[in-house]
Amino acid sequence: MAIHSPIAGMINANFTPPPPTNEPRADYSPGSTEKEILKSSLLEMVQRETEVCIRVGDEAIKTGNTEDIIQPHDITYKPLGKFHKADDATVDKAINAALEARHDWARTPWQDRVAIFLRAATLLSGFMRPVINAATMLGQSKTSYQAEIDSACELIDFLRFNAHFAYQLYNQQPVSTQTEWNRTDYRPLEGFVYAVTPFNFTAIAGNLPTAPAMLGNTVVWKPASTAMLSAHYIMALLREAGLPPGVINMVPGSGATISDRVLAHRDLAGVHFTGSTEVFNSMWQTVGNNIANYRSYPRIVGETGGKDFIVAHPSAERQELLTAMIRGAFEYQGQKCSAASRAYIAQSVWDDIKDQLIEETNGISMGNVADFSNFMSAVIDRKAYDRITSAIDRAKESSDAEVIAGGLYSDELGYYIRPTILLTTNPTYETMETELFGPVLTVFVYPDNEFDKALELCDQTSPYGLTGAIFARDRKAILNASDKLSYAAGNFYINDKPTGAVVGRQPFGGARASGTNDKAGSMLNLLRWLSPRTIKESFIAPISYEYPHMMESQRCLP
């Protein structure tokens, strides 16, 4: 009797996906074609109101409980649209859709799964590029450059490199002999994966649900409420690429409402998270409390906070350091997980760069992202604005800190905070320890002969361990810093700013209070979404239970 299956095939070959290369960056120079197209996309998107629905299976669900999508840099303008927020019933429906889709998706040949995401990468490198870039610029207040390296280049890289890493994983097989064939079957996890994504990187919002899905898992995805416009277009991209219904289900809304339902479900197989340390700790604790209720132990993968550093040795190249401090601290308003927020600078170096650093910081152009001459724009929302400005105000009143650049802010048109540099005499001052996630860099100046002490302070002051950089020409100083700061940063940069990790070149992630260090942009992350099964096939099996040593009938001892 014939066996009929919607995914059965007659192909007998081990296909190799196209070799990945990092997506070239468009510069959007004046008069360029890509700049004119992007301007048109921005104008079209800002003039219409986009309604973002919940996406469950093949349904676009409207709950009627909506929230406006605003431009953080222009809060006086009409909303960009609105998004519907999921309720308990909708979340349950999303979980059920993921579980229903799981059987066929897990049994779809990996080449066919990968092909969908490779098509998505190609579409994103083409006509979808200005659309998602425009959504990221308007909804998340990124300049064209910051959007381009994120929502276009990095997301394309994640899709293409993850396809390559999946191929490499599936080809890792055990040793066999002439009488047995040993194989490893890389199964997806048993259940569904919960992906929780942040506002600050559209690429992360795309990668966290698609990486597990590429390996045969189905996903319930909760995007950040402050990044709903770009999330909407990510789903549109995946549908256009041919992703089957139910594989990734997008449920916007309250983190508590959604997580309470998802984390309590017995079929939760994994959590893929990027966000605050506090939220991740809470989710991990909830999973621990529910551990007896799950079908299997959920995989928990998280990238959380950071208090990322720059250390400058007396031998540091001054101009390279100065540029790295400004770009590392203030690009995208300091809202990168990897943004430099504390710096330990040798006295002689500080004497050389202080005046220029202050002058260049105070001269940074800032405003609406539609003005392509701006280097910075607004922080993401009112909550972030209040948190950061409160810290600046406390510094103005503190005897341990001094505002030497910036320190100004206004919410009249949007959530604008000038790039700010604090100088502290206290290496444990609050902004040397606490993550602000905004355009504030705190500098501590140490005596030239106390480099080792500065390294110790850098290692011990903050609970985080995400990114960091050492600037020095002296090779012994570099080796010393690399050793003493071994666990202070999961991504460690030598004579470069601590931001800008590229997929396939600098796999990203940190430990300590910064997460599980499962390295997005590498094979290590994909391995977390697989449950390997070892298969042994014997060509000649034993036909007797007896072993040769049993043929001797006499005892060797009296």
Salt bridges, closest charged atoms under 4 A:
GLU23 OE2 - ARG129 NH1 2.83
GLU23 OE1 - ARG160 NH1 2.98
ASP27 OD1 - ARG25 NH2 3.50
GLU44 OE2 - ARG48 NH1 3.12
GLU51 OE1 - LYS62 NZ 3.25
GLU51 OE2 - HIS84 NE2 2.76
GLU59 OE2 - LYS93 NZ 2.80
GLU67 OE1 - LYS85 NZ 3.34
ASP92 OD2 - ARG261 NH2 2.47
ASP104 OD1 - HIS103 ND1 3.21
GLU148 OE2 - ARG129 NH2 2.57
ASP150 OD2 - LYS142 NZ 2.85
GLU180 OE1 - LYS536 NZ 3.58
ASP185 OD2 - ARG533 NH2 2.96
GLU190 OE2 - ARG295 NH1 3.76
ASP267 OD2 - HIS265 ND1 3.91
ASP267 OD1 - ARG266 NH1 3.93
ASP267 OD1 - ARG295 NE 2.92
GLU317 OE2 - ARG473 NH1 3.73
GLU331 OE1 - LYS336 NZ 3.60
ASP352 OD2 - ARG318 NE 3.00
ASP386 OD1 - ARG382 NH1 3.53
ASP411 OD2 - ARG382 NH1 2.78
GLU430 OE2 - ARG394 NE 2.90
ASP459 OD1 - ARG512 NH2 3.02
ASP518 OD1 - ARG528 NE 3.28
GLU537 OE1 - ARG183 NH1 3.18
